[in-house]
Amino acid sequence: MEQLNPFYDSNVNEPYFSLEEPEQGLDHAQNQGLTQTQLNKFILKLLTTIDLPKLTKLYFQQLQNTLPMSELKIQFEDNRLKFGRPVKNAHLKTLNCIQNNSPLAVMDYSFTQPLSLRDWQILQQMHMNFCFPFRNALEHHKIKQFAMKDFLTSLGNRASYNDTIVRMANHSRRRQQPFGLIILDIDNFKQVNDAYGHQEGDKVLVAFANTILQSLRESDFAFRFGGDEFCCLLPEANNQTNNLISERVHHAIGSNLILQQHKISCSIGSTTYRQNDSHIGLFSRADEALYAAKQAGKNCIRTA
């Protein structure tokens, strides 16, 4: 379930410059947008990060410090980032970020009041100078996403899991909210490879991964650890939600036609994050529940 991970920390609040000018040249500044000094400070601020979510949030905060900004929407490929809040009778400006003569992203700027000529010039300056680091951050994001994906199923890999669970645990500690972890193991998968070869085994793995994805909520995360072992992280899931999703995944696996053809089932170990859990201890608890499901005859769910 590809998505921009929402569990990042950002604390960028200081203004990057003051719009107060010395008396000399003030009239000129009022008609020309940002001075070169102000623009340089803005550009240097954007160069402090290449992380896509942090860069875009930083940009929005800098816009808010300068213009009567209410909301920013950035649409690129299949993703949309949104900052701020919609207001009634907002004044909208739409600008494109261009790469190779094609739109790379569409940016909708909403304001609480009409822009003056100088504000409109400032917006264009800031937008144009944001597009350069945005392109770099987007490319970095794509490379990072590729490095954190399982090449066969396109689920997250072990590195992606480690990154996500640490941030989810930090998020849960701050908010005092639980989350769920389920570990899934394909029953009798070795028999498929032995009888039909690895190419057919790969088809089973892809069907298994797709079935998991179709059974999860949009906010959930799915990972393949390698071989026939998978797991899911379920944000803000208490024991009841965790059990319901585990049952839904288990039922979907049992109903998939490709998996039925090869008599594939799955064993599931399930647990919920508790205060002061370490991510290692949480995984060990779910892994023990998975072992109990295997010992109980497979094709079942056990909760710890």
Residue, then its C-alpha position, 0 to 999 in steps of 0.5 A: m500500500e504505497q503512501l507517503n508515511p505520515f509518521y514523521d517529526s518536523n519542527v520548522n517554525e522560525p521565519y526565514f526573513s523579515l519583510e521589513e526593509p530599511e527606509q532607503g529603497l522601500d518604495h522600490a521593494q513594494n513593487q518588486g517582490l522579494t529582494q535578492t537577500q530575502l530570496n537567498k535566505f528563502i532558498l537556503k532554508l529550502l536546502t536544509t532538507i531533501d526529505l519530500p514530506k519535510l520539504t513540502k511542509l517547510y515550504f508551506q510554513q514559509l509561505q504562511n510567514t509571508l503571505p495570507m496563506s490558508e491552504l496548499k495542495i500539491q498533486f504529483e503522479d498518484n499522490r497528493l500532499k495537503f497543508g493548512r485548512p480550506v476557508k470560505n471564499a478562498h482566493l485560488k492561484t494554480l501554478n505548475c512545476i514543469q520538467n522537460n516541458s511537462p507538468l511534474a506537479v500541480m500546486d493549488y495555493s489558497f489565500t484568505q484575501p486577494l493578493s496584491l501585485r507585490d504578493w503575487q510577485i512574491l508567490q511566483q518567486m517562491h514557487m519558482n525557487f521551490c520547484f528546483p528542490f522539489r524535483n530533487a526531493l521527489e527523485h530522492h523519494k522515488i529512489k528511497q521508495f524503490a529501495m524499501k520495496d520487495f521487488l516481486t510483490s511491491l510490498g514494503n521490505r524488511a528495511s521499510y518495516n523497521d523504519t515504519i514500526v519505529r515511527m509508529a511506536n514513537h507516534s503511539r507513545r506520544r498519542q497514547q494510541p495502540f496499533g496492531l501487528i500481524i505476522l502471516d506465514i504461508d502454509n505448505f508453500k514449499q510444496v508449490n515450489d517443489a511440484y510446479g517450480h519457482q515461477e509458479g511459486d512467484k505467482v502464488l506469492v504475488a496473489f498472496a500479497n495482493t490479497i493482503l492489500q485488498s483486505l487492509r484499510e487504506s491507512d495500513f501497511a503491508f510488508r514481505f520479509g522474504g520467502d513466505e513470511f509477511c506482516c502488516l502494521l495497523p495504525e490506531a488499531n485496538n485489540q478488537t480492530n486488530n482481530l477483525i482485520s486478522e480475520r478479514v485477511h485470513h478469510a480472503i486468503g482462504s477465498n482466493l481462487i489462485l491460492q485455492q488451486h494450490k491448496i494454500s492457507c495461512s497461519i497468523g500471529s497477532t498482537t497489539y502495541r502496549q505502552n513501553d513496548s519495544h519494537i523488538g519485543l512487539f515483534s517477538r510477541a507476534d512471532e510467538a503467536l504465529y508459532a502457536a498457530k503453526q503448532a495448532g495445525k496451521n490455517c488459523i489465528r493466534t493472538a498474544 
